[in-house]
Each structure stands twice: as C-alpha cells, then as structure tokens.
Amino acid sequence: MQSKGHGYEYSILEPVLEDDPASYDLVNPAQNVAPRQEYSLETRAHQIFSTDHLQAIFDDPKLLRQFTSFLGEHRATSLPLLIYYLDALKALAAMKYANAVAEALEPLDGHEWSHHAAAPTQNSTLEGKAKQAFDVLVREDLPAFVNWTWVCEYATLLRQIDRV
C-alpha cells in the first residue's frame, strides 16, 4: 500500500507502514516529468547489443563459457572467429608481457649496450584484426546469443508456471 508524500513531495508515493485510511486514494502520475532515459527500451537495446556488453561477457569466465557453448551448439561457423579473436588477444598479451620484461631490464655496469632501452614491440595490424573480429562477433553473434538466452529464460519460466 502507498500514500501521498508530504510537502514538496506530495506527488510522490510513499510506502504505508501502518494502517492508513487514506492509502486507498488513487494518485495521478506526476505531470511534466521527462521519462528517465536510462530505462527506455531503445537505450536498453543499445546497451544489450553493444561492444561493452560483449566485453562484459568476455570479462566473466562463466558468461564466456556460456557464449562459447552457445556458438559451439548453435553457430558453429562462428567458433573459428571466436578462436581467432581469443588467439589474437593472447598474442597481444604476450607482447605486452614481453614489453614489461624488457622495460624492467636494468643496465649492467661495464656493458654499454645494456644502457639503451629496447623499443617496445607493437603490432597495430594484429590489434586491428582483433578489433575487426570482435566487431563481427558483436554484430552477428551477440544478438543471437542474447535472443537465445531470453528464449531459454522464458522457457524456464513457462516450465515453472506449468508446475504450479
């Protein structure tokens, strides 16, 4: 049960903690209040089908396992693309590690050649290929994964309802 707020919050509903005789009153929705953008369907769709969402899936081992299983079972032609992307990330991580080790090398007394720092290793071509592979996964496979996930959740919900 809810009742009208007090003072300037008069148009806001508040929970009723005790038996209030005014709690049955219907309250009109607030006027001239813009809908909250973060809750709009369009905003949510952009978030669900975004690169940030797929990155969040990749950052969570359980979700990555679910995504990989989905591709293996339902979109086997995309599995080589996922493997390509993950292998490209491994290669880039290996270069980052090699750069960190090389940067940590201390100059040696009596060896002039050790006083010059090694140039960092970069591979912008590999970085570009990894990004392109990721973009294809976002564009083609993330929507299918999201839809499959919702269908599975809906089917689970229906099974639970049938048991009641």
KEKOL-733442 format. One record per residue (C-alpha): x, y, z; residue in three letters. Coordinates in steps of 0.05 Angstrom, whole numbers, plus 5000, padded with zeros to 4 digits. Layout:
! KEKOL-733442
XYZALA
...
This chain:
! KEKOL-733442
500050005000MET
502250714986GLN
500251415006SER
501852114981LYS
508252425006GLY
508553065048HIS
510553775030GLY
514153864963TYR
514053114954GLU
506453104954TYR
506052784885SER
510852214904ILE
508051574932LEU
511051304997GLU
510150615028PRO
504950565082VAL
507950265145LEU
501550255186GLU
494050225171ASP
492650895138ASP
485351055118PRO
487851505061ALA
492050955030SER
486550744981TYR
486951414945ASP
489051374872LEU
494551854854VAL
495452144785ASN
502352054755PRO
506952654762ALA
505953164707GLN
511453484665ASN
516652974686VAL
521052714630ALA
521651954627PRO
528351704654ARG
532651574592GLN
536551004624GLU
530050594628TYR
527750704557SER
527250084513LEU
531650394460GLU
537150554510THR
536849844539ARG
537149534469ALA
543349944453HIS
546549714518GLN
544748974508ILE
547448954436PHE
553649384449SER
561049244448THR
561149394523ASP
556248824536HIS
560348324496LEU
566548564532GLN
563048454599ALA
561347744575ILE
568647624557PHE
570947904625ASP
566647394663ASP
569246674656PRO
562346374668LYS
559046814615LEU
564746694566LEU
563745954575ARG
556246034562GLN
557646454500PHE
562745944474THR
557945364487SER
552445744450PHE
556945854390LEU
559145124391GLY
551944864393GLU
548145364351HIS
553045774310ARG
558845304296ALA
561145724236THR
562746294285SER
567045874330LEU
573445964288PRO
572246724292LEU
571946684368LEU
578246264370ILE
581746754323TYR
579847334367TYR
582046994431LEU
588646774400ASP
589847484376ALA
588647734447LEU
593647214473LYS
598847454423ALA
597648184443LEU
598147994517ALA
604647634504ALA
607448264471MET
605148684530LYS
608648194577TYR
614948204535ALA
614948964536ASN
614248964611ALA
620048484620VAL
624348884571ALA
622649534606GLU
624749244674ALA
631749054650LEU
636949434689GLU
643349694655PRO
649549284670LEU
656049614692ASP
661449524640GLY
656549354584HIS
654849974546GLU
649949614501TRP
645449474562SER
644550214575HIS
639950324516HIS
632750124527ALA
629549654477ALA
623949944435ALA
617049674455PRO
614149154410THR
607549344377GLN
603249034324ASN
597849514302SER
595749034246THR
594248484297LEU
590648984341GLU
586349194281GLY
584848474264LYS
582748324335ALA
578248924336LYS
575048724270GLN
573848014295ALA
570748294359PHE
566348764318ASP
563748174276VAL
562147794340LEU
558348394367VAL
554548504302ARG
552847784284GLU
553447324345ASP
551747764405LEU
544547884382PRO
543647134370ALA
546546984439PHE
542047504473VAL
535847234438ASN
537646514455TRP
538746704528THR
531947044532TRP
528546454498VAL
531745974548CYS
529746424607GLU
522646474580TYR
522145724570ALA
524645614642THR
519446094667LEU
513945744629LEU
516045064657ARG
515745354727GLN
508845634714ILE
506444964687ASP
508644624752ARG
504245094794VAL
